[in-house]
Amino acid sequence: MPAPVLDFWFDFASTYSYLAAMRIGPLAERADVRVRFRPFLLGPIFKAQGWTTSPFNLYPAKGRNMWRDLERSCADLQLAFRRPDPFPQNSLLAARVALAGLDQTWGEGFCRALFCAEFADGCRIDDAAAIGNILAKLKIDSEPALAAAQSDDIKTRLRAQTDEAQRLGLFGAPSFTTADGELFWGNDRLEPALRWATGAPISTAAEPS
């Protein structure tokens, strides 16, 4: 029997997607679930809701709580954390490069490395030079990777993937969707999403973040 599949939807500008990206591999391996990394853009989804930026910027109290919660969560998970500036950053090029990498063997590693560069090291991720540095650290030739990211095929696929996210009802990141159409939103819903994907019962007890 093939392993069940869980789609992991994320935007590189999303704070909690950093946590999910760093956790999902070992958890999915233990659950025997195959994860598909699905980068998309939150910008069009926020725009459809009348937002011009992240809700964490639009609602200062929400933003202050999020940053403190992220600090606590990273400490619990023993993940480095440094608040990026500016926030949010334009994640368009990063998402395109990720799609190009996911066609090859280095996509998931690139996604994790980029999240670490942004949220562990506080680096910018919104231009070709910054992404080139990340690729170089992974020993990936940046020139063909960046060229592939600018191809019409990758641009079309990212638009299609973002459109698909909207059709599925995604309104934030990280989100997880199962083969039977269930949608789970948030880093703290990762474990229930994995259990649902395997057909295991989901406990009503609170999950740790």
MDAnalysis code that builds the backbone (N, CA, C; Angstrom):
import MDAnalysis as mda
import numpy as np

u = mda.Universe.empty(627, n_residues=209, atom_resindex=np.repeat(np.arange(209), 3), trajectory=True)
u.add_TopologyAttr("name", ["N", "CA", "C"] * 209)
u.add_TopologyAttr("resid", np.arange(1, 210))
u.add_TopologyAttr("resname", ["MET", "PRO", "ALA", "PRO", "VAL", "LEU", "ASP", "PHE", "TRP", "PHE", "ASP", "PHE", "ALA", "SER", "THR", "TYR", "SER", "TYR", "LEU", "ALA", "ALA", "MET", "ARG", "ILE", "GLY", "PRO", "LEU", "ALA", "GLU", "ARG", "ALA", "ASP", "VAL", "ARG", "VAL", "ARG", "PHE", "ARG", "PRO", "PHE", "LEU", "LEU", "GLY", "PRO", "ILE", "PHE", "LYS", "ALA", "GLN", "GLY", "TRP", "THR", "THR", "SER", "PRO", "PHE", "ASN", "LEU", "TYR", "PRO", "ALA", "LYS", "GLY", "ARG", "ASN", "MET", "TRP", "ARG", "ASP", "LEU", "GLU", "ARG", "SER", "CYS", "ALA", "ASP", "LEU", "GLN", "LEU", "ALA", "PHE", "ARG", "ARG", "PRO", "ASP", "PRO", "PHE", "PRO", "GLN", "ASN", "SER", "LEU", "LEU", "ALA", "ALA", "ARG", "VAL", "ALA", "LEU", "ALA", "GLY", "LEU", "ASP", "GLN", "THR", "TRP", "GLY", "GLU", "GLY", "PHE", "CYS", "ARG", "ALA", "LEU", "PHE", "CYS", "ALA", "GLU", "PHE", "ALA", "ASP", "GLY", "CYS", "ARG", "ILE", "ASP", "ASP", "ALA", "ALA", "ALA", "ILE", "GLY", "ASN", "ILE", "LEU", "ALA", "LYS", "LEU", "LYS", "ILE", "ASP", "SER", "GLU", "PRO", "ALA", "LEU", "ALA", "ALA", "ALA", "GLN", "SER", "ASP", "ASP", "ILE", "LYS", "THR", "ARG", "LEU", "ARG", "ALA", "GLN", "THR", "ASP", "GLU", "ALA", "GLN", "ARG", "LEU", "GLY", "LEU", "PHE", "GLY", "ALA", "PRO", "SER", "PHE", "THR", "THR", "ALA", "ASP", "GLY", "GLU", "LEU", "PHE", "TRP", "GLY", "ASN", "ASP", "ARG", "LEU", "GLU", "PRO", "ALA", "LEU", "ARG", "TRP", "ALA", "THR", "GLY", "ALA", "PRO", "ILE", "SER", "THR", "ALA", "ALA", "GLU", "PRO", "SER"])
u.atoms.positions = np.array([
    [0.847, -1.202, 0.000],
    [0.000, 0.000, 0.000],
    [0.879, 1.247, 0.000],
    [0.559, 2.204, -0.882],
    [1.345, 3.444, -0.866],
    [1.099, 4.223, 0.423],
    [2.101, 4.980, 0.835],
    [1.973, 5.788, 2.052],
    [0.949, 6.886, 1.828],
    [0.167, 7.237, 2.857],
    [-0.745, 8.369, 2.727],
    [0.030, 9.654, 2.483],
    [-0.649, 10.613, 1.874],
    [-0.001, 11.861, 1.468],
    [-0.610, 13.024, 2.232],
    [0.244, 13.943, 2.667],
    [-0.195, 15.185, 3.291],
    [0.452, 16.337, 2.535],
    [-0.368, 17.277, 2.083],
    [0.149, 18.466, 1.409],
    [0.443, 19.547, 2.447],
    [1.649, 20.067, 2.410],
    [2.131, 21.107, 3.322],
    [2.202, 22.420, 2.555],
    [1.264, 23.305, 2.859],
    [1.166, 24.596, 2.181],
    [1.837, 25.668, 3.028],
    [2.710, 26.447, 2.411],
    [3.439, 27.453, 3.166],
    [3.816, 28.632, 2.284],
    [4.007, 29.763, 2.940],
    [4.571, 30.957, 2.326],
    [5.846, 31.258, 3.092],
    [6.915, 31.583, 2.393],
    [8.180, 31.828, 3.067],
    [8.147, 33.051, 3.976],
    [7.160, 33.919, 3.804],
    [7.036, 35.073, 4.700],
    [6.319, 34.718, 5.995],
    [5.794, 33.510, 6.092],
    [4.966, 33.102, 7.229],
    [5.828, 32.627, 8.394],
    [5.630, 33.255, 9.544],
    [6.432, 32.933, 10.723],
    [6.231, 31.491, 11.179],
    [4.993, 31.081, 11.323],
    [4.729, 29.738, 11.834],
    [5.032, 28.648, 10.806],
    [5.141, 29.040, 9.521],
    [5.585, 28.065, 8.527],
    [7.026, 27.652, 8.779],
    [7.812, 28.551, 9.354],
    [9.187, 28.199, 9.747],
    [9.173, 27.026, 10.720],
    [8.359, 27.120, 11.750],
    [8.291, 26.031, 12.725],
    [7.835, 24.732, 12.068],
    [6.787, 24.811, 11.273],
    [6.246, 23.608, 10.639],
    [7.258, 22.970, 9.697],
    [7.965, 23.799, 8.943],
    [8.951, 23.266, 7.997],
    [10.065, 22.516, 8.706],
    [10.430, 22.991, 9.888],
    [11.509, 22.350, 10.628],
    [11.041, 21.096, 11.372],
    [9.742, 20.972, 11.597],
    [9.219, 19.831, 12.368],
    [8.686, 18.708, 11.503],
    [8.223, 19.031, 10.303],
    [7.362, 18.104, 9.582],
    [8.087, 16.851, 9.106],
    [9.373, 16.947, 8.769],
    [10.075, 15.787, 8.240],
    [10.126, 14.603, 9.192],
    [10.700, 14.773, 10.392],
    [10.764, 13.639, 11.329],
    [9.390, 13.136, 11.754],
    [8.431, 14.042, 11.952],
    [7.090, 13.620, 12.358],
    [6.419, 12.793, 11.265],
    [6.547, 13.226, 10.022],
    [5.939, 12.486, 8.917],
    [6.608, 11.137, 8.721],
    [7.916, 11.086, 8.923],
    [8.622, 9.808, 8.783],
    [8.138, 8.809, 9.823],
    [7.957, 9.265, 11.059],
    [7.478, 8.363, 12.106],
    [6.050, 7.903, 11.830],
    [5.240, 8.787, 11.221],
    [3.850, 8.441, 10.928],
    [3.707, 7.676, 9.620],
    [4.816, 7.524, 8.875],
    [4.798, 6.871, 7.559],
    [3.851, 7.606, 6.612],
    [3.980, 8.922, 6.577],
    [3.196, 9.774, 5.698],
    [4.145, 10.471, 4.724],
    [3.770, 10.499, 3.463],
    [4.561, 11.219, 2.461],
    [4.077, 12.659, 2.402],
    [4.994, 13.594, 2.564],
    [4.652, 15.011, 2.570],
    [5.002, 15.626, 1.219],
    [4.087, 16.421, 0.705],
    [4.356, 17.201, -0.500],
    [4.477, 18.669, -0.099],
    [5.640, 19.264, -0.341],
    [5.841, 20.679, -0.065],
    [5.130, 21.487, -1.146],
    [4.273, 22.426, -0.724],
    [3.459, 23.203, -1.662],
    [3.615, 24.702, -1.380],
    [4.681, 25.324, -1.866],
    [4.810, 26.772, -1.682],
    [3.721, 27.518, -2.446],
    [3.202, 28.575, -1.831],
    [2.206, 29.425, -2.484],
    [2.364, 30.825, -1.937],
    [1.561, 31.760, -2.439],
    [1.661, 33.159, -2.030],
    [0.421, 33.571, -1.254],
    [0.654, 34.092, -0.063],
    [-0.460, 34.571, 0.757],
    [-0.984, 35.918, 0.281],
    [-0.149, 36.677, -0.435],
    [-0.542, 38.027, -0.836],
    [-1.894, 38.106, -1.526],
    [-2.139, 37.293, -2.571],
    [-3.446, 37.353, -3.237],
    [-4.605, 36.960, -2.321],
    [-4.357, 36.048, -1.387],
    [-5.397, 35.623, -0.447],
    [-5.702, 36.751, 0.531],
    [-4.673, 37.406, 1.039],
    [-4.887, 38.552, 1.915],
    [-5.587, 39.682, 1.174],
    [-5.178, 39.912, -0.079],
    [-5.787, 40.984, -0.866],
    [-7.280, 40.753, -1.044],
    [-7.663, 39.482, -1.238],
    [-9.080, 39.158, -1.399],
    [-9.870, 39.446, -0.126],
    [-9.180, 39.478, 1.014],
    [-9.830, 39.797, 2.282],
    [-9.736, 41.282, 2.620],
    [-9.158, 42.069, 1.698],
    [-9.046, 43.502, 1.920],
    [-7.834, 43.919, 2.724],
    [-6.865, 43.004, 2.889],
    [-5.659, 43.306, 3.661],
    [-4.527, 43.683, 2.715],
    [-3.750, 44.689, 3.111],
    [-2.621, 45.137, 2.304],
    [-1.291, 44.604, 2.820],
    [-1.307, 43.971, 3.968],
    [-0.100, 43.395, 4.557],
    [-0.509, 42.282, 5.511],
    [0.438, 41.764, 6.252],
    [0.145, 40.695, 7.206],
    [-0.803, 41.183, 8.292],
    [-1.745, 40.337, 8.714],
    [-2.612, 40.735, 9.836],
    [-1.825, 41.005, 11.110],
    [-0.617, 40.445, 11.215],
    [0.213, 40.726, 12.385],
    [0.723, 42.158, 12.380],
    [0.741, 42.793, 11.204],
    [1.067, 44.209, 11.127],
    [-0.174, 45.074, 11.257],
    [-1.277, 44.593, 10.726],
    [-2.519, 45.366, 10.770],
    [-3.063, 45.485, 12.187],
    [-2.838, 44.454, 13.005],
    [-3.347, 44.432, 14.377],
    [-2.162, 44.309, 15.333],
    [-1.662, 45.450, 15.824],
    [-0.418, 45.445, 16.614],
    [-0.432, 44.497, 17.808],
    [-1.545, 44.418, 18.521],
    [-1.581, 43.514, 19.680],
    [-1.395, 42.068, 19.241],
    [-2.009, 41.719, 18.126],
    [-1.853, 40.365, 17.574],
    [-0.396, 40.125, 17.190],
    [0.227, 41.144, 16.592],
    [1.611, 41.014, 16.182],
    [2.554, 40.847, 17.362],
    [2.348, 41.652, 18.402],
    [3.215, 41.530, 19.583],
    [3.105, 40.144, 20.196],
    [1.897, 39.621, 20.273],
    [1.706, 38.288, 20.828],
    [2.356, 37.230, 19.960],
    [2.226, 37.383, 18.638],
    [2.813, 36.397, 17.727],
    [4.323, 36.337, 17.895],
    [4.995, 37.490, 17.942],
    [6.452, 37.473, 18.048],
    [6.901, 36.842, 19.362],
    [6.206, 37.146, 20.446],
    [6.583, 36.546, 21.728],
    [6.302, 35.045, 21.723],
    [5.174, 34.656, 21.137],
    [4.848, 33.233, 21.052],
    [5.872, 32.495, 20.200],
    [6.326, 33.143, 19.135],
    [7.337, 32.517, 18.273],
    [8.645, 32.328, 19.038],
    [9.025, 33.311, 19.834],
    [10.225, 33.171, 20.664],
    [10.103, 31.973, 21.604],
    [8.951, 31.876, 22.270],
    [8.743, 30.753, 23.193],
    [8.763, 29.422, 22.458],
    [8.075, 29.374, 21.315],
    [7.982, 28.120, 20.562],
    [9.344, 27.682, 20.054],
    [10.135, 28.626, 19.565],
    [11.470, 28.286, 19.081],
    [12.336, 27.778, 20.227],
    [12.210, 28.408, 21.392],
    [12.975, 27.939, 22.556],
    [12.570, 26.516, 22.915],
    [11.275, 26.225, 22.897],
    [10.800, 24.879, 23.215],
    [11.352, 23.844, 22.232],
    [11.442, 24.245, 20.961],
    [11.880, 23.326, 19.915],
    [13.390, 23.361, 19.702],
    [14.068, 24.185, 20.482],
    [15.517, 24.369, 20.345],
    [15.894, 24.809, 18.938],
    [15.089, 25.747, 18.417],
    [15.359, 26.367, 17.128],
    [15.856, 27.788, 17.353],
    [16.847, 28.187, 16.587],
    [17.311, 29.570, 16.662],
    [16.217, 30.495, 16.130],
    [16.192, 31.701, 16.654],
    [15.204, 32.674, 16.181],
    [15.798, 34.076, 16.198],
    [15.576, 34.774, 15.106],
    [15.923, 36.188, 15.010],
    [14.864, 36.848, 14.152],
    [14.274, 37.884, 14.660],
    [13.180, 38.546, 13.941],
    [13.699, 39.226, 12.677],
    [13.123, 38.892, 11.521],
    [13.596, 39.508, 10.271],
    [13.073, 40.938, 10.127],
    [13.834, 41.722, 9.429],
    [13.438, 43.105, 9.144],
    [13.794, 43.388, 7.691],
    [12.810, 43.737, 6.851],
    [11.413, 44.023, 7.198],
    [10.593, 42.745, 7.332],
    [9.387, 42.917, 7.812],
    [8.418, 41.827, 7.888],
    [7.064, 42.357, 7.436],
    [6.367, 41.623, 6.554],
    [6.842, 40.427, 5.855],
    [7.735, 40.793, 4.681],
    [8.496, 39.831, 4.226],
    [9.338, 40.030, 3.059],
    [8.658, 39.453, 1.821],
    [9.031, 39.993, 0.685],
    [8.492, 39.501, -0.579],
    [9.026, 38.098, -0.827],
    [8.144, 37.139, -0.920],
    [8.556, 35.734, -1.027],
    [8.384, 35.169, -2.439],
    [8.124, 36.045, -3.424],
    [7.827, 35.574, -4.776],
    [8.988, 34.779, -5.368],
    [10.180, 35.358, -5.388],
    [11.312, 34.670, -5.997],
    [11.655, 33.403, -5.236],
    [11.604, 33.475, -3.906],
    [11.909, 32.289, -3.102],
    [10.967, 31.146, -3.438],
    [9.681, 31.444, -3.588],
    [8.708, 30.398, -3.918],
    [8.977, 29.804, -5.291],
    [9.373, 30.649, -6.236],
    [9.685, 30.144, -7.568],
    [10.911, 29.237, -7.539],
    [11.941, 29.650, -6.811],
    [13.135, 28.810, -6.704],
    [12.791, 27.487, -6.025],
    [11.959, 27.552, -5.001],
    [11.550, 26.326, -4.316],
    [10.849, 25.368, -5.273],
    [9.967, 25.891, -6.097],
    [9.282, 25.024, -7.068],
    [10.285, 24.378, -8.014],
    [11.265, 25.167, -8.464],
    [12.292, 24.602, -9.347],
    [13.067, 23.509, -8.616],
    [13.398, 23.739, -7.356],
    [14.145, 22.755, -6.583],
    [13.347, 21.509, -6.264],
    [12.036, 21.681, -6.059],
    [11.200, 20.527, -5.740],
    [11.034, 19.601, -6.939],
    [11.352, 20.094, -8.140],
    [11.393, 19.231, -9.316],
    [12.643, 18.357, -9.307],
    [13.608, 18.730, -8.450],
    [14.862, 18.003, -8.357],
    [15.003, 17.457, -6.931],
    [16.218, 17.216, -6.508],
    [16.420, 16.580, -5.210],
    [16.673, 17.569, -4.081],
    [16.874, 18.850, -4.414],
    [17.314, 19.793, -3.389],
    [16.208, 20.721, -2.895],
    [14.973, 20.505, -3.335],
    [13.903, 21.438, -3.017],
    [13.590, 21.549, -1.538],
    [13.398, 20.419, -0.866],
    [13.030, 20.475, 0.542],
    [14.169, 21.047, 1.389],
    [15.396, 20.671, 1.066],
    [16.537, 21.226, 1.784],
    [16.639, 22.723, 1.601],
    [16.355, 23.190, 0.390],
    [16.366, 24.630, 0.135],
    [15.296, 25.330, 0.961],
    [14.107, 24.750, 1.021],
    [13.016, 25.372, 1.782],
    [13.410, 25.539, 3.248],
    [13.965, 24.500, 3.838],
    [14.369, 24.593, 5.240],
    [15.504, 25.602, 5.422],
    [16.464, 25.588, 4.498],
    [17.590, 26.516, 4.607],
    [17.126, 27.961, 4.470],
    [16.162, 28.195, 3.600],
    [15.680, 29.562, 3.434],
    [14.926, 30.030, 4.670],
    [14.081, 29.157, 5.228],
    [13.390, 29.526, 6.468],
    [14.405, 29.836, 7.573],
    [15.466, 29.050, 7.672],
    [16.477, 29.300, 8.698],
    [17.205, 30.617, 8.445],
    [17.525, 30.887, 7.192],
    [18.197, 32.149, 6.875],
    [17.335, 33.331, 7.299],
    [16.042, 33.220, 7.081],
    [15.129, 34.334, 7.377],
    [14.841, 34.456, 8.861],
    [14.451, 33.352, 9.499],
    [13.935, 33.435, 10.865],
    [14.936, 33.005, 11.939],
    [16.018, 32.339, 11.558],
    [17.061, 32.015, 12.531],
    [18.205, 33.022, 12.463],
    [18.539, 33.456, 11.228],
    [19.656, 34.375, 11.049],
    [19.219, 35.812, 10.795],
    [17.930, 36.030, 10.542],
    [17.434, 37.379, 10.298],
    [17.832, 37.944, 8.953],
    [18.149, 37.086, 7.984],
    [18.593, 37.548, 6.669],
    [17.409, 37.910, 5.776],
    [17.689, 38.683, 4.769],
    [16.680, 38.992, 3.761],
    [16.601, 37.847, 2.765],
    [15.401, 37.654, 2.222],
    [15.200, 36.552, 1.269],
    [14.547, 37.061, -0.012],
    [14.531, 38.380, -0.188],
    [13.686, 38.951, -1.237],
    [14.447, 39.406, -2.474],
    [15.683, 38.957, -2.653],
    [16.367, 39.285, -3.900],
    [17.249, 38.125, -4.334],
    [17.713, 38.197, -5.576],
    [18.459, 37.084, -6.158],
    [19.786, 36.857, -5.445],
    [20.440, 37.924, -4.991],
    [21.729, 37.761, -4.319],
    [21.569, 36.979, -3.021],
    [20.552, 37.324, -2.246],
    [20.323, 36.626, -0.976],
    [20.023, 35.158, -1.214],
    [19.177, 34.880, -2.192],
    [18.845, 33.484, -2.474],
    [20.047, 32.750, -3.053],
    [20.847, 33.459, -3.848],
    [22.067, 32.856, -4.372],
    [23.012, 32.429, -3.262],
    [23.096, 33.226, -2.200],
    [23.946, 32.858, -1.068],
    [23.462, 31.582, -0.391],
    [22.143, 31.452, -0.260],
    [21.577, 30.250, 0.348],
    [21.873, 29.034, -0.523],
    [21.694, 29.170, -1.824],
    [21.983, 28.064, -2.742],
    [23.456, 27.672, -2.670],
    [24.332, 28.679, -2.590],
    [25.765, 28.393, -2.540],
    [26.123, 27.583, -1.295],
    [25.503, 27.909, -0.158],
    [25.773, 27.164, 1.076],
    [25.319, 25.711, 0.962],
    [24.318, 25.485, 0.100],
    [23.840, 24.121, -0.133],
    [24.614, 23.426, -1.255],
    [25.618, 24.143, -1.806],
    [26.427, 23.625, -2.909],
    [25.578, 23.360, -4.156],
    [24.638, 24.284, -4.384],
    [23.778, 24.234, -5.569],
    [24.161, 25.405, -6.464],
    [24.364, 25.126, -7.738],
    [24.720, 26.165, -8.703],
    [23.559, 27.135, -8.824],
    [23.781, 28.379, -8.418],
    [22.677, 29.340, -8.354],
    [22.208, 29.804, -9.730],
    [23.116, 29.872, -10.697],
    [22.734, 30.425, -12.001],
    [21.612, 29.635, -12.667],
    [21.740, 28.308, -12.834],
    [20.617, 27.582, -13.453],
    [19.376, 27.540, -12.570],
    [19.564, 27.535, -11.248],
    [18.401, 27.512, -10.355],
    [17.597, 28.795, -10.478],
    [18.290, 29.937, -10.497],
    [17.591, 31.217, -10.626],
    [17.000, 31.387, -12.025],
    [17.691, 30.853, -13.031],
    [17.151, 30.924, -14.392],
    [15.872, 30.098, -14.502],
    [15.878, 28.909, -13.896],
    [14.672, 28.074, -13.923],
    [13.520, 28.772, -13.213],
    [13.836, 29.471, -12.123],
    [12.797, 30.156, -11.350],
    [12.123, 31.261, -12.152],
    [12.826, 31.807, -13.137],
    [12.262, 32.885, -13.956],
    [11.608, 32.366, -15.236],
    [11.546, 31.044, -15.376],
    [10.944, 30.478, -16.586],
    [9.429, 30.642, -16.565],
    [8.838, 30.674, -17.748],
    [7.380, 30.805, -17.840],
    [6.687, 29.629, -17.166],
    [7.295, 28.449, -17.259],
    [6.686, 27.257, -16.658],
    [6.563, 27.410, -15.145],
    [7.644, 27.820, -14.481],
    [7.609, 27.962, -13.028],
    [6.669, 29.096, -12.623],
    [6.702, 30.198, -13.335],
    [5.804, 31.313, -13.010],
    [4.340, 30.873, -13.108],
    [4.021, 30.135, -14.173],
    [2.646, 29.660, -14.354],
    [2.258, 28.682, -13.257],
    [3.178, 27.807, -12.890],
    [2.872, 26.814, -11.861],
    [2.660, 27.445, -10.493],
    [3.428, 28.472, -10.167],
    [3.224, 29.127, -8.878],
    [1.875, 29.829, -8.836],
    [1.494, 30.471, -9.937],
    [0.162, 31.095, -9.983],
    [-0.917, 30.037, -9.832],
    [-0.747, 28.906, -10.514],
    [-1.739, 27.828, -10.436],
    [-1.806, 27.256, -9.026],
    [-0.644, 27.138, -8.372],
    [-0.625, 26.583, -7.028],
    [-1.317, 27.529, -6.042],
    [-1.097, 28.833, -6.220],
    [-1.766, 29.820, -5.369],
    [-3.272, 29.808, -5.624],
    [-3.658, 29.680, -6.890],
    [-5.090, 29.574, -7.214],
    [-5.692, 28.324, -6.572],
    [-4.953, 27.218, -6.602],
    [-5.441, 25.985, -5.993],
    [-5.629, 26.158, -4.490],
    [-4.682, 26.834, -3.854],
    [-4.807, 27.095, -2.421],
    [-6.084, 27.867, -2.120],
    [-6.388, 28.843, -2.935],
    [-7.622, 29.614, -2.738],
    [-8.851, 28.738, -2.933],
    [-8.828, 27.880, -3.951],
    [-9.972, 26.994, -4.195],
    [-10.185, 26.030, -3.028],
    [-9.108, 25.617, -2.402],
    [-9.206, 24.690, -1.275],
    [-9.645, 25.375, 0.010],
    [-9.737, 26.688, -0.023],
    [-10.201, 27.419, 1.146],
    [-9.106, 27.844, 2.093],
    [-7.836, 27.789, 1.663],
    [-6.754, 28.219, 2.537],
    [-6.856, 29.720, 2.786],
    [-6.618, 30.109, 4.021],
    [-6.675, 31.525, 4.396],
    [-5.442, 31.959, 5.170],
    [-4.516, 31.045, 5.379],
    [-3.291, 31.356, 6.101],
    [-2.296, 30.228, 5.939],
    [-1.123, 30.431, 6.529],
    [-0.065, 29.425, 6.448],
    [0.640, 29.339, 7.807],
    [1.101, 28.114, 8.133],
    [1.047, 26.903, 7.327],
    [-0.330, 26.267, 7.357],
    [-0.651, 25.571, 6.279],
    [-1.872, 24.777, 6.214],
    [-1.514, 23.387, 5.690],
    [-2.368, 22.449, 6.001],
    [-2.145, 21.053, 5.606],
    [-3.459, 20.506, 5.049],
    [-3.389, 19.839, 3.906],
    [-4.583, 19.235, 3.333],
    [-4.334, 17.751, 3.095],
    [-5.387, 16.968, 3.316],
    [-5.303, 15.518, 3.172],
    [-5.967, 15.071, 1.884],
    [-5.755, 13.811, 1.536],
    [-6.291, 13.286, 0.285],
    [-7.805, 13.342, 0.237],
    [-8.462, 13.297, 1.409],
    [-9.918, 13.328, 1.428],
    [-10.472, 14.742, 1.624],
    [-9.608, 15.741, 1.484],
    [-10.082, 17.123, 1.452],
    [-10.147, 17.842, 2.779],
    [-9.612, 17.260, 3.843],
    [-9.609, 17.955, 5.127],
    [-8.520, 19.033, 5.146],
    [-8.855, 20.173, 5.757],
    [-7.936, 21.300, 5.863],
    [-7.595, 21.546, 7.332],
    [-6.305, 21.604, 7.617],
    [-5.814, 21.922, 8.960],
    [-4.947, 23.177, 8.840],
    [-5.149, 24.127, 9.734],
    [-4.419, 25.394, 9.666],
    [-3.589, 25.601, 10.927],
    [-2.325, 25.924, 10.739],
    [-1.475, 26.305, 11.847],
    [-0.457, 25.246, 12.216],
    [0.684, 25.702, 12.695],
    [1.741, 24.793, 13.125],
    [1.250, 23.804, 14.171],
    [0.364, 24.242, 15.054],
    [-0.106, 23.350, 16.118],
    [-1.111, 22.319, 15.633],
    [-1.504, 22.389, 14.372],
    [-2.397, 21.377, 13.789],
    [-1.643, 20.335, 12.974],
    [-0.320, 20.398, 12.986],
    [0.455, 19.447, 12.191],
    [0.242, 18.013, 12.653],
    [0.333, 17.758, 13.950],
    [0.154, 16.384, 14.437],
    [-1.241, 15.836, 14.137],
    [-2.326, 16.600, 14.387],
    [-3.642, 16.090, 13.999],
    [-3.773, 15.842, 12.495],
    [-3.139, 16.682, 11.682],
    [-3.203, 16.481, 10.235],
    [-2.531, 15.174, 9.840],
    [-1.398, 14.879, 10.458],
    [-0.716, 13.615, 10.158],
    [-1.556, 12.425, 10.589],
    [-2.171, 12.535, 11.765],
    [-3.019, 11.420, 12.220],
    [-4.209, 11.227, 11.283],
    [-4.820, 12.325, 10.867],
    [-5.969, 12.207, 9.953],
    [-5.536, 11.557, 8.640],
    [-4.371, 11.940, 8.151],
    [-3.886, 11.385, 6.884],
    [-3.729, 9.875, 6.963],
    [-3.380, 9.358, 8.147],
    [-3.189, 7.921, 8.303],
    [-4.480, 7.189, 8.649],
    [-5.540, 7.944, 8.918],
    [-6.795, 7.324, 9.319],
    [-6.892, 7.062, 10.797],
    [-5.898, 7.516, 11.576],
    [-5.925, 7.314, 13.023],
    [-6.902, 8.288, 13.659],
    [-7.511, 7.924, 14.779],
    [-8.439, 8.840, 15.440],
    [-7.720, 10.067, 15.959],
    [-8.416, 11.207, 15.943],
    [-7.842, 12.458, 16.412],
    [-8.362, 12.727, 17.807],
    [-7.442, 12.909, 18.747],
    [-7.817, 13.190, 20.125],
    [-8.391, 14.586, 20.234],
    [-9.288, 14.768, 21.182],
    [-9.839, 16.103, 21.431],
    [-8.995, 16.874, 22.425],
    [-7.944, 16.232, 22.957],
    [-7.063, 16.919, 23.904],
    [-6.256, 17.993, 23.175],
    [-5.888, 19.012, 23.912],
    [-5.132, 20.124, 23.316],
    [-3.772, 19.630, 22.847],
    [-3.354, 20.120, 21.694],
    [-2.045, 19.772, 21.149],
    [-1.035, 20.827, 21.591],
    [0.215, 20.405, 21.834],
    [1.253, 21.400, 22.091],
    [1.573, 22.172, 20.835],
    [1.950, 23.421, 20.975],
    [2.319, 24.234, 19.802],
    [3.657, 23.787, 19.239],
])
